[in-house]
């Protein structure tokens, strides 16, 4: 009787991070299987909608600088290997009051990361980017190298490269259970059991379904994608309108250049009220005012040249941790699982590096990018 195959790495969930992990594992020569409950580059999770911001001015904190720098290297590698256009440079702005936490942390990350940036004083901000409303004494950190990633193309490119390197990619294959111990992992799907030495769990908003025993305190937030247009669309294209994050008092939001003719994508920031979901499967109801009102309110105050009534909107969601930091690492309660979740609405720019770090952990037990701040055990540490 033939013994069942034991993969080196099983990747559960093939969205932003999972697809990258499948590519990186297979590229390193590891026998790899990737399992996804939906189709390729689907719109049910957190990695769709045609555009995501890539920036290195990180008001989220300096712990992300090594991760985002590694991510940029790997985005370039994936573009070259797949012959795909994944990134469009637009420049980026982080806007807020001088000496505010967002501006200070953005400057700190720029200095630490060693990339080109400039601090724009209020007059220069108003002169160079008049699309933005002038609010008090707001300044901006301008990052010329920031831009837009296309999430669907990115996911498809990673899966194409994973297959090219020999990965077994299973789409439309929900996982019903994970059995894990120090010796490895058994994964139950609808038709079979898959065995692997290590599994990378990257199932997005479904992250805790398969590992409830770890007690990770994640909440699922509906974060809709909302588009706006105006009478002068030429002012909002890639050459004249950088991607941005703005934190001006209670004005908290972000936006993406009109890269495809659909308009400017605007999202309300973490401080805005957003619908909570009991489960990821609940994110199927139609867009309503709870989704679009916060983005419209932001647009009305921040962009006098746009019509503050949305022209399009799509559901999206993310799983958020209490501290809004990622979960990347191995829990002492599950040594054969590498956990990648809780990306809290700011994870896609880091996806290549997050997937690569997970492969380092799965194959070598450690990696070169520091991830101590993202440990899944930090929540248990706080309880003890």
C-alpha positions as CSV (number, residue, x, y, z in Angstrom):
1,X,0.0,0.0,0.0
2,X,1.3,3.4,-0.9
3,X,1.8,5.8,2.0
4,X,-0.2,9.1,1.7
5,X,1.9,12.0,0.5
6,X,3.1,14.4,3.2
7,X,3.7,17.9,2.0
8,X,6.4,20.1,3.4
9,X,3.9,23.1,3.6
10,X,0.2,23.4,3.3
11,X,-1.2,26.9,2.9
12,X,-4.8,27.4,3.9
13,X,-6.4,30.4,2.3
14,X,-5.0,31.8,-1.0
15,X,-5.9,35.5,-0.7
16,X,-3.3,38.2,-0.4
17,X,-0.9,36.6,2.1
18,X,-1.7,32.9,1.4
19,X,-1.1,33.2,-2.4
20,X,2.3,34.8,-1.7
21,X,3.2,32.1,0.8
22,X,2.3,29.4,-1.7
23,X,4.6,31.1,-4.3
24,X,7.5,31.6,-1.9
25,X,7.3,28.0,-0.5
26,X,7.2,26.4,-4.0
27,X,9.9,28.7,-5.2
28,X,12.2,27.5,-2.5
29,X,11.7,23.9,-3.6
30,X,9.3,22.8,-0.8
31,X,6.5,20.4,-1.7
32,X,3.5,22.7,-1.3
33,X,-0.2,22.5,-1.4
34,X,-2.5,25.5,-1.4
35,X,-6.1,25.2,-0.4
36,X,-8.8,27.8,-1.0
37,X,-12.5,27.6,-0.3
38,X,-13.5,30.0,-3.1
39,X,-12.0,30.7,-6.6
40,X,-8.8,32.4,-7.6
41,X,-8.6,36.1,-6.8
42,X,-12.2,36.1,-5.5
43,X,-14.2,39.0,-4.1
44,X,-15.5,37.4,-0.9
45,X,-12.6,38.3,1.4
46,X,-10.2,41.2,1.8
47,X,-8.1,41.2,-1.4
48,X,-10.2,42.6,-4.2
49,X,-11.6,45.9,-5.6
50,X,-8.9,46.7,-8.2
51,X,-6.5,48.7,-6.0
52,X,-4.6,48.7,-2.7
53,X,-2.1,51.4,-1.4
54,X,1.6,50.6,-1.2
55,X,3.4,53.1,1.0
56,X,6.4,53.0,3.3
57,X,5.5,56.1,5.3
58,X,4.0,54.0,8.1
59,X,2.2,55.8,10.8
60,X,1.5,52.3,12.1
61,X,5.0,52.2,13.7
62,X,8.6,51.4,12.9
63,X,8.1,47.7,13.5
64,X,6.6,47.5,10.0
65,X,9.6,49.1,8.2
66,X,11.7,45.9,7.7
67,X,8.5,44.1,6.6
68,X,7.5,46.8,4.0
69,X,11.0,47.1,2.6
70,X,11.2,43.3,2.1
71,X,7.7,43.5,0.5
72,X,8.8,46.0,-2.1
73,X,11.7,43.7,-3.1
74,X,9.3,40.8,-3.5
75,X,6.7,42.8,-5.4
76,X,9.3,43.7,-7.9
77,X,10.5,40.1,-8.1
78,X,6.9,38.8,-8.6
79,X,6.3,41.4,-11.4
80,X,9.4,40.4,-13.2
81,X,8.9,36.6,-12.8
82,X,5.2,36.7,-13.9
83,X,5.6,39.4,-16.6
84,X,2.7,41.2,-15.0
85,X,2.1,44.9,-14.2
86,X,1.2,44.8,-10.5
87,X,2.3,48.2,-9.2
88,X,1.6,51.7,-10.5
89,X,3.6,54.6,-9.0
90,X,1.5,57.6,-8.0
91,X,3.3,59.0,-5.0
92,X,1.7,59.1,-1.6
93,X,0.7,61.6,1.1
94,X,0.3,61.2,4.8
95,X,-1.6,64.4,5.9
96,X,-2.2,65.7,9.4
97,X,-1.3,68.3,11.9
98,X,2.4,69.0,12.5
99,X,3.8,67.1,15.5
100,X,0.8,64.7,15.4
101,X,1.4,61.1,16.0
102,X,0.7,60.2,12.4
103,X,3.1,62.7,11.0
104,X,5.9,62.0,13.5
105,X,5.6,58.2,12.9
106,X,5.5,58.6,9.2
107,X,8.7,60.7,9.3
108,X,10.3,58.2,11.6
109,X,9.6,55.3,9.3
110,X,10.8,57.3,6.3
111,X,14.1,58.1,8.0
112,X,14.5,54.5,9.3
113,X,13.6,53.0,6.0
114,X,16.0,55.3,4.1
115,X,13.7,56.1,1.2
116,X,13.0,59.4,-0.5
117,X,10.4,61.7,1.2
118,X,9.7,65.3,1.8
119,X,7.8,67.3,4.5
120,X,5.3,69.7,2.8
121,X,4.3,72.7,4.8
122,X,0.7,73.9,4.6
123,X,1.3,76.4,1.7
124,X,3.3,73.8,-0.4
125,X,0.6,71.1,0.3
126,X,-2.1,73.5,-0.9
127,X,-0.1,74.6,-4.0
128,X,1.0,71.2,-5.2
129,X,-2.2,69.2,-4.3
130,X,-5.1,71.6,-4.4
131,X,-7.6,68.8,-4.6
132,X,-7.4,68.4,-0.8
133,X,-9.3,70.8,1.3
134,X,-7.1,73.1,3.4
135,X,-7.7,72.3,7.1
136,X,-6.0,74.3,9.9
137,X,-2.2,74.0,9.7
138,X,-2.1,70.5,8.2
139,X,1.2,69.3,6.7
140,X,2.0,66.3,4.6
141,X,4.8,63.7,4.3
142,X,5.2,63.1,0.6
143,X,6.6,59.8,-0.6
144,X,7.3,59.8,-4.3
145,X,7.7,56.0,-4.5
146,X,4.3,55.1,-3.1
147,X,1.5,53.9,-5.4
148,X,-1.1,51.3,-6.2
149,X,-1.1,47.5,-6.3
150,X,-3.8,45.7,-8.2
151,X,-4.8,42.9,-5.7
152,X,-6.5,40.6,-8.1
153,X,-3.5,40.6,-10.5
154,X,-1.2,40.2,-7.5
155,X,-3.0,37.1,-6.2
156,X,-3.2,35.5,-9.7
157,X,0.4,36.2,-10.5
158,X,1.5,34.6,-7.2
159,X,-0.6,31.5,-7.9
160,X,0.7,31.3,-11.4
161,X,4.2,31.3,-10.1
162,X,3.3,28.8,-7.4
163,X,2.0,26.4,-10.0
164,X,5.0,27.0,-12.2
165,X,7.2,25.9,-9.3
166,X,5.2,22.7,-8.8
167,X,2.7,23.7,-6.1
168,X,-0.6,21.8,-5.9
169,X,-3.3,24.5,-5.9
170,X,-6.8,23.4,-4.9
171,X,-9.6,26.0,-5.4
172,X,-13.2,25.6,-4.3
173,X,-12.1,23.3,-1.5
174,X,-13.3,24.3,1.9
175,X,-11.4,23.0,4.9
176,X,-13.6,21.5,7.7
177,X,-11.0,20.8,10.3
178,X,-7.3,21.0,11.2
179,X,-5.7,18.4,13.5
180,X,-2.2,19.5,14.6
181,X,0.4,18.3,16.9
182,X,4.2,18.5,17.2
183,X,4.6,15.9,14.4
184,X,2.6,17.7,11.7
185,X,-0.8,18.6,10.5
186,X,-3.9,16.7,9.1
187,X,-6.3,18.9,7.1
188,X,-9.8,17.7,6.4
189,X,-11.5,18.9,3.2
190,X,-14.8,17.7,1.8
191,X,-13.2,14.9,-0.1
192,X,-9.9,14.0,1.5
193,X,-7.4,14.4,4.3
194,X,-4.2,16.3,3.4
195,X,-1.1,15.8,5.5
196,X,1.8,18.2,5.9
197,X,4.7,18.8,8.1
198,X,3.7,22.4,8.7
199,X,0.6,24.5,7.7
200,X,0.3,28.2,7.2
201,X,-3.1,29.4,8.2
202,X,-3.9,32.6,6.2
203,X,-7.7,32.4,5.9
204,X,-8.5,36.1,6.4
205,X,-11.7,36.9,8.1
206,X,-12.3,33.1,8.6
207,X,-9.0,32.9,10.5
208,X,-10.3,31.8,13.9
209,X,-12.8,29.2,12.5
210,X,-10.3,26.4,12.3
211,X,-8.3,27.3,15.4
212,X,-10.8,28.4,18.1
213,X,-8.7,26.7,20.7
214,X,-6.1,29.5,20.4
215,X,-8.6,32.1,21.6
216,X,-7.3,34.9,19.4
217,X,-9.3,38.0,20.1
218,X,-10.1,39.0,16.5
219,X,-13.2,40.9,15.4
220,X,-14.5,41.0,11.8
221,X,-15.2,44.5,10.5
222,X,-17.0,45.3,7.3
223,X,-14.8,47.8,5.4
224,X,-16.6,48.8,2.2
225,X,-14.9,50.1,-0.9
226,X,-16.5,53.3,-2.1
227,X,-15.8,55.4,-5.3
228,X,-16.4,59.1,-6.1
229,X,-16.2,61.2,-9.2
230,X,-16.3,64.9,-10.1
231,X,-16.5,67.3,-13.0
232,X,-12.7,67.3,-13.5
233,X,-11.5,63.6,-13.5
234,X,-8.1,64.7,-15.0
235,X,-7.2,66.2,-11.6
236,X,-7.4,62.8,-9.9
237,X,-5.3,60.5,-12.1
238,X,-1.9,58.9,-11.3
239,X,0.1,61.9,-12.5
240,X,-1.6,64.5,-10.3
241,X,-3.2,62.9,-7.4
242,X,-1.2,60.7,-5.0
243,X,-2.7,58.0,-2.8
244,X,-3.2,59.4,0.7
245,X,-3.9,58.8,4.3
246,X,-5.4,61.8,6.2
247,X,-5.7,62.1,10.0
248,X,-6.8,65.7,10.7
249,X,-8.5,65.6,14.1
250,X,-11.8,63.8,13.6
251,X,-11.2,63.7,9.8
252,X,-9.8,60.2,9.4
253,X,-9.7,58.5,6.0
254,X,-7.7,57.3,3.1
255,X,-8.0,57.4,-0.7
256,X,-6.6,55.9,-3.9
257,X,-5.9,57.6,-7.2
258,X,-8.4,57.0,-10.1
259,X,-6.2,54.4,-11.8
260,X,-8.9,52.8,-13.9
261,X,-11.5,55.4,-14.7
262,X,-13.9,54.3,-12.0
263,X,-13.2,57.3,-9.8
264,X,-11.3,58.0,-6.5
265,X,-11.7,55.2,-4.0
266,X,-12.2,56.6,-0.5
267,X,-12.4,54.8,2.8
268,X,-13.1,56.0,6.3
269,X,-10.4,55.3,8.8
270,X,-10.4,53.1,11.9
271,X,-12.0,55.8,14.1
272,X,-15.2,55.8,11.9
273,X,-18.1,53.6,12.8
274,X,-18.2,50.5,10.7
275,X,-20.5,47.5,10.9
276,X,-19.2,44.5,12.9
277,X,-19.9,41.0,11.6
278,X,-20.5,38.0,13.7
279,X,-19.0,35.8,11.0
280,X,-17.3,36.3,7.7
281,X,-20.1,34.5,5.9
282,X,-22.4,37.3,7.0
283,X,-20.7,39.8,4.6
284,X,-23.1,39.1,1.8
285,X,-25.9,41.7,2.3
286,X,-26.1,44.5,-0.2
287,X,-24.3,47.8,0.3
288,X,-26.4,50.3,2.4
289,X,-26.1,53.7,4.1
290,X,-24.1,52.3,7.0
291,X,-21.4,51.4,4.5
292,X,-21.3,54.6,2.4
293,X,-22.2,57.3,4.9
294,X,-18.7,57.5,6.6
295,X,-16.9,57.7,3.2
296,X,-19.4,60.3,1.9
297,X,-18.9,62.4,5.1
298,X,-15.1,62.3,4.6
299,X,-15.4,63.1,0.9
300,X,-17.7,66.1,1.6
301,X,-15.2,67.7,4.0
302,X,-11.9,66.6,2.4
303,X,-12.6,67.1,-1.4
304,X,-14.5,70.2,-2.5
305,X,-14.0,69.1,-6.2
306,X,-15.7,65.7,-5.9
307,X,-19.4,64.9,-5.8
308,X,-19.8,63.6,-2.2
309,X,-22.5,61.0,-3.3
310,X,-20.8,57.7,-4.2
311,X,-21.0,56.3,-7.7
312,X,-20.0,52.7,-6.8
313,X,-19.4,50.6,-3.8
314,X,-18.4,47.0,-3.0
315,X,-18.5,45.0,0.3
316,X,-15.1,44.2,1.8
317,X,-14.0,43.2,5.3
318,X,-11.0,42.6,7.5
319,X,-10.2,40.8,10.7
320,X,-8.8,43.3,13.3
321,X,-6.8,42.7,16.4
322,X,-7.3,44.9,19.5
323,X,-4.0,46.7,19.0
324,X,-4.3,46.7,15.2
325,X,-1.0,44.9,14.8
326,X,-0.7,41.8,12.7
327,X,-0.7,38.2,13.8
328,X,2.3,36.5,12.3
329,X,4.1,33.7,14.0
330,X,3.9,30.4,15.8
331,X,1.8,30.0,19.0
332,X,3.3,27.8,21.7
333,X,-0.1,26.1,21.7
334,X,0.2,25.0,18.1
335,X,3.9,24.5,17.1
336,X,3.1,23.0,13.7
337,X,1.0,25.9,12.6
338,X,2.3,29.2,11.2
339,X,-0.4,31.9,11.8
340,X,-1.0,34.8,9.5
341,X,-4.0,36.9,10.2
342,X,-5.5,40.0,11.9
343,X,-4.2,42.3,9.2
344,X,-6.6,45.0,10.4
345,X,-7.1,46.7,7.1
346,X,-3.5,47.6,6.4
347,X,-1.9,44.3,5.4
348,X,-2.0,44.0,1.6
349,X,1.1,46.2,1.0
350,X,3.1,43.8,3.2
351,X,1.6,40.6,1.7
352,X,4.6,39.4,-0.2
353,X,6.8,39.8,2.9
354,X,4.3,38.4,5.3
355,X,3.9,35.3,3.1
356,X,7.7,35.0,2.8
357,X,8.2,35.3,6.6
358,X,5.6,32.5,7.1
359,X,7.5,30.3,4.8
360,X,10.7,31.0,6.7
361,X,9.0,29.9,9.9
362,X,7.5,26.8,8.3
363,X,10.7,25.6,6.8
364,X,13.5,27.0,9.0
365,X,11.8,28.0,12.2
366,X,13.0,31.6,12.0
367,X,13.6,34.3,9.5
368,X,15.5,37.5,8.9
369,X,12.6,40.0,9.3
370,X,11.9,40.8,13.0
371,X,8.3,39.9,13.8
372,X,8.3,39.8,17.6
373,X,5.6,42.5,17.8
374,X,3.2,40.3,15.8
375,X,3.4,37.2,18.0
376,X,0.1,35.4,18.4
377,X,0.9,34.7,22.0
378,X,1.0,38.4,23.0
379,X,-2.7,38.3,23.9
380,X,-2.2,35.4,26.3
381,X,0.8,37.1,27.7
382,X,-1.4,40.1,28.6
383,X,-4.0,37.9,30.3
384,X,-1.4,36.2,32.5
